[in-house]
C-alpha cells in the first residue's frame, strides 16, 4: 500500500519511513502539510500518516483539505503527534476528519495494527463506491448481475460485499402505490363474501 508520510522533522521522517517499509508499504514523503497537499494532487495514495504540529499547514488543516475533496477515493488519515491523547485533543482530531490518532514515540506493533484497520476500511469504502455506481439491475425483478455473470437479489449482493444484514420495510411511495390498493381489494373481497356467501351444496 502506498502511504504518504508528512513530518517536518527529518529524523522522525526517516524513522517513520523505515517503519513503514519494514511493514511492507511504499512511502512518499512531505516535510509539511502544504507540500503534502501538492503531492496529493498527483500521487494515488489511500493512507496519510501525518504529524500534527508543522509549519505552514499543520496536520489538522491538511486533513480538513483532504476531507473537502470531492469525486476522489477515500483517504484514511492517521495523525501522529507528541501531544497527549487527551479527550480534547482527540475531539479536535475527530472534528477535523482524522480517522486514527497515534502518539509519539512511534510504536511499530501499534502502527501495524492501525494500518490493518485502514486496509479493511478502505476495502469497504471501495465496495460501497462500486455499489453507488451504475450496476446491472434487471428492470423486472431488480436482481443484480455480479462480475461472474450471476444474477442475485440486491440484499445478497450487498451482504456478500459489505457483511451488512437487512431488515425489510415499505417506503411511503410503495405503501401508497402498492399496499393500500391491495388492502382495498382485500376489504372489497371480504365485504362481498359477507353479503353473498358462497352457496353450499345440500345433500338430498
N, C-alpha and C positions, 0 to 999 in steps of 0.2 A: 504494500500500500504506500502511495506517495503522500508524505506528510510535510507540511510547511511549518518550520520552526522559526519563531520570532523572539529574538533575545538580543538586547543591546550589549551585554557583557560577552566579550569574545571567548573567555574561558568557559563560562556557563553554556554558551552556544556549542562549543566543542564537546563538552560533556554530554549534552543532550543529543548531539549528532551521533556520538559513539554508542549511546544507549539505544537509540532507535535502530541503528544499523545492526547492533547485536541482536535485536529482536526481529530482524529480517525486513525492515522497512527502508524505503528510499526516502531521502530527505532533500528538500530545497530550503534555503535559509535567507532570512532577512534580519537586518540589525535594528529595525524599529517598525512600528505599525504602518508608517507611510510607505516604506519600501515593500512591506508585505502586501499592502493593498495593490500596489503596482504589479507585483508578481501574480496575484490572484486573477488579474485580467487575462493572463496568458497561460498560466500553469494549471493543469487539471487536477488539483488536489481535493481530497474529500475530508481531510483532517488538518486542523491547525492546532499546534501546541505553542501558546504564546505567553511570554512574560506579561505581568500586569503593568508595572511601572517602567515606562520607556519615554525617551524624548519624542518630540513632535506628536505622534499619535500613540497613545498607550493601548494596552490590551483590551480594555472595555470599549474604547472608541472604535477600535478595529472590529471587534465583534458586532457592534451596532451597525457598522457599514456592511459587514457580511450579511447580517440579517435583513438589511434593507434591499438587498439584491432580489430581482425577480427573474423568473424564467431560467433559473440555473439549478443544478443539483444541490441538494442539501449538504452543508459543510458542518462536520462535528467539531466543536470548538472546546478545547481544553485550556484552562487558564492556569499557568504555573507561576507561583508567587512566593515571596518570603514572608508575606503578611500572614497573621494568624487566621485560621479558618473560623472566624467568629460568625455569629448569626448575621451581623450587619454586613460583613464582607461577602458572605455567601449570598445574601439577598441582593446586594449591588451587582454581583456577577450574574445571578439568575435574571435580574431585570434587564441586563444588557443582552441577554440571549445566550450566555455561556452554558454549555452542556455539562461540563465537569470541572472540578476545582481541585488542583493539586498544590501542595505546599513544598517549598524547598527546605532542605536539600533533596534532590531527586532520588526517589526510591524505585529501583528497577522493577521489582515484582509488582508494585502498585501500578506503575506505568503500564506494564504488560496487561494487567487486569483491565485497566481503563480502556486500553486500545482494543481489547477483545470485545468489550461492550460497544465501543464505537463501531466496530465492524458489523456487529449484529444489527444495530440501529440503522446504519447506512444501508444494509441489505434490505431491511423492511421499508425504508423510505423509497428505495428504488422500486420495490414491488408496488407500493402504493401509487407512485407516479405512473407506472405502467398501466395500472388499473384505471387511472384517470384519463389516459389517452384513449384513442379510438380502439375499441375492442370488437371482434367479430361476433355480433349478437344476432341470433335468429329473430326475425321480425314477428314470428308467430308465437313460439314457445319461450322466447327470451333466454335460451341456453347460450352459453359462450363456447366458442371453439378455442382450445388451447393450442400450444405450439406442436403438439403431437397429432393435430387434426382430429381430436376427440371432443365431442360436444358434451358439456356437462352443465348442471344447474349453476346459476350465479353464486348461490351460497357455498357450494362445494368448491368452486373455482377460487373464491376469495379465501375460504377457510384453509385450503391447502397451502396458499402462499403467504398468509399472514398469521395463521393459527387462531383466527377470530371465530367466536361462536355467534350464532344468530338467534334472536328472539323475533317472532313474527307478529306483525300488527297490520293495520289497514290505514292507508293515508286518507286524509279528508276527501280528496278528489275521487278516489276509488270507492270510498264509503257512499258518496252521493251518487256516483255513476253506476256502481255495481250492486253494493249491498242493499241500499234502500229499495231499488226496483225488485230485487229478489225477495226481500221481505214483504213487499206489497203483493207480489204474485202468490207468496205462501199464504198471506192473510186472506186473499181473494179465494184461493182454492179451499182454504179451511172453512170460510164462510159459506161457499157454495156447497160443500159437503154437509154442513149442518142443516141447510134449508132443504136440500134434496138428497137424502141419504141413498146410498146405493141399494137397490132392491135386493132382497134375499129370496132365493127360490124356496117355495113352500113344498113340503113333502105331502103327497096325496096318498 
